[in-house]
Amino acid sequence: MSGGSGPRAEDDAIVAGFLRGDAVAVASVDGWIAAAAAPFRRRLGADWPDLQQDARIEILRLLRASSWRGEARLRTYVWRVVGHTCLDALRRQRRRPAGEPEQVGAEIPSPAPSPLDGLLAQDAGRLLLTALGALPEECRALWTRILRGASYGEMSRELGVAEGALRVRAHRCRKRALEALAGNAPPSGTAQG
């Protein structure tokens, strides 16, 4: 298109704005980069955080070199560059030896929890056991059935109690467990509702 309006003029304005760091133009290009790279996110895994920056740098380099000639819309050009950048990153991943750190001297994190995480888990476990111990046997028996995968319908037939009544009991047991965890448990022999 000739003149100062139309798609080519819009794209030229975005290129000029992107090269000088105009916030609106940069946001437009960044949105295109994010959308074009989204299908590769799961496969790139740990490389994902660096990929969008790599694509942004590559687009900046190509636009400075006047690589975009306007034969396609700028958005299409950005998508193509991002696609190639993502494919290059996937190829680099495949060439990396399996199980080796990405950088020489990089530490491989231990799968074991940290000492603090271990203590917190033990403390949470003790608190949970104490709270469960404060609940009546009926609640513990109901939850045992639920955790084994029994449906309310199965439990209803087995216990001879209506499904709705079982759901209410389960709700009350959850409420009592939360109260016990908060330290407000009623004595275990006290019946509620």
C-alpha positions in Angstrom: 0.0 0.0 0.0 1.2 3.4 -0.7 0.8 6.4 1.5 0.9 6.7 5.3 -1.9 4.4 6.2 -2.7 0.7 6.0 -1.2 -2.5 7.4 2.4 -1.8 6.1 2.4 1.7 7.7 1.2 0.2 11.0 3.9 -2.5 10.9 6.6 0.1 10.0 5.5 2.2 13.0 5.7 -0.8 15.3 9.2 -1.7 14.0 10.4 1.9 14.5 8.8 2.0 18.0 10.3 -1.4 18.9 13.8 -0.3 17.8 13.6 2.8 19.9 12.0 1.1 22.9 8.5 2.5 22.7 6.4 0.8 25.4 3.4 0.3 23.2 5.4 -1.2 20.3 7.5 -3.4 22.7 4.3 -4.7 24.4 2.8 -5.6 21.0 5.8 -7.5 19.9 6.1 -9.2 23.4 2.5 -10.3 23.1 3.2 -11.9 19.7 6.3 -13.6 21.1 4.4 -15.0 24.1 1.6 -16.3 21.9 4.0 -17.8 19.3 6.1 -19.5 22.0 3.2 -20.8 24.1 2.9 -24.2 22.2 6.5 -25.0 23.1 6.4 -24.2 26.8 5.9 -27.7 28.1 8.5 -29.3 25.9 11.1 -26.6 26.8 10.7 -27.1 30.5 13.6 -25.4 32.4 14.7 -23.6 29.2 11.4 -21.7 29.0 12.3 -18.6 31.1 15.2 -17.8 28.7 13.4 -18.6 25.5 11.3 -15.4 25.2 14.3 -13.2 25.9 16.3 -15.1 23.3 13.5 -14.6 20.8 13.2 -10.9 21.7 17.0 -10.4 21.1 16.8 -12.3 17.8 13.9 -10.2 16.6 15.8 -7.0 17.6 18.9 -8.2 15.8 16.9 -9.0 12.6 15.0 -5.8 12.6 18.1 -3.7 13.1 19.6 -5.5 10.1 16.5 -4.7 8.1 15.8 -8.4 7.6 12.0 -7.8 7.5 11.1 -6.6 4.1 7.3 -6.3 4.5 6.4 -9.2 2.3 4.3 -10.6 5.2 2.8 -8.8 8.1 5.1 -8.1 11.0 3.2 -10.3 13.3 3.6 -13.3 10.9 7.4 -12.5 10.7 7.6 -12.4 14.5 5.8 -15.7 14.8 8.1 -17.3 12.2 11.3 -16.1 14.1 9.9 -17.3 17.4 9.1 -20.7 15.9 12.6 -21.1 14.6 14.0 -19.9 18.0 11.9 -22.5 19.8 12.9 -25.3 17.5 16.6 -24.4 17.9 16.1 -24.6 21.7 14.5 -28.0 21.4 17.4 -29.2 19.2 19.9 -27.9 21.8 18.0 -29.9 24.5 18.3 -33.1 22.5 22.0 -32.7 22.0 22.6 -32.2 25.7 23.7 -35.4 27.5 21.0 -36.9 29.6 21.3 -36.5 33.3 24.2 -34.0 33.2 23.9 -30.5 34.5 23.6 -27.7 32.0 26.7 -25.9 33.3 30.0 -27.2 34.4 30.1 -27.2 38.2 26.4 -26.7 38.5 24.9 -28.4 41.6 22.2 -31.0 41.1 19.5 -30.4 43.7 19.0 -33.2 46.1 15.6 -35.0 45.9 15.5 -35.2 49.7 13.7 -32.4 51.5 15.8 -29.8 53.4 16.2 -30.4 57.1 13.8 -27.6 57.8 11.2 -29.1 55.4 11.7 -32.4 57.1 11.0 -31.0 60.6 8.0 -29.0 59.3 6.6 -32.2 57.7 7.1 -34.2 61.0 5.5 -31.4 63.0 2.5 -31.3 60.6 2.2 -35.0 60.8 2.2 -35.0 64.6 -0.4 -32.2 64.6 -2.6 -34.1 62.2 -2.4 -37.4 64.2 -3.3 -35.5 67.4 -6.3 -33.9 65.6 -7.4 -37.2 64.2 -7.1 -38.8 67.7 -9.4 -36.2 69.1 -12.2 -37.2 66.7 -14.8 -39.9 67.5 -14.3 -43.4 66.0 -17.3 -42.8 63.7 -15.4 -40.1 61.9 -12.2 -42.1 61.6 -14.2 -45.1 60.2 -16.1 -42.9 57.7 -12.9 -41.4 56.4 -11.2 -44.8 56.2 -14.0 -45.9 53.8 -13.8 -42.7 51.8 -10.0 -42.9 51.5 -10.3 -46.5 50.3 -12.4 -45.2 47.4 -15.9 -46.1 48.6 -18.7 -43.9 47.1 -21.4 -42.5 49.3 -23.9 -44.8 47.5 -21.8 -47.9 48.5 -21.4 -46.7 52.1 -25.1 -46.0 52.2 -26.0 -49.6 51.2 -23.3 -51.0 53.5 -24.3 -49.0 56.6 -28.0 -48.8 56.0 -27.9 -45.0 56.2 -29.2 -42.5 53.6 -26.6 -41.0 51.3 -27.5 -37.4 52.3 -27.0 -38.4 56.0 -23.5 -39.7 55.2 -22.6 -36.5 53.4 -23.8 -34.5 56.4 -21.7 -36.8 58.7 -18.7 -36.4 56.5 -19.1 -32.6 56.5 -19.4 -32.5 60.3 -16.3 -34.7 60.6 -14.4 -32.3 58.4 -15.6 -29.4 60.5 -14.5 -31.2 63.7 -11.1 -32.1 62.2 -10.5 -28.4 61.3 -11.5 -27.4 64.8 -9.2 -30.0 66.3 -6.3 -28.7 64.1 -7.1 -25.2 65.3 -7.0 -26.5 68.9 -10.7 -26.0 69.5 -11.8 -29.7 69.4 -14.7 -30.7 71.6 -14.0 -33.7 73.7 -14.1 -36.9 71.6 -17.1 -38.4 73.4 -19.3 -35.3 72.7 -21.7 -35.9 69.9 -22.5 -33.1 67.5 -25.7 -33.0 65.6 
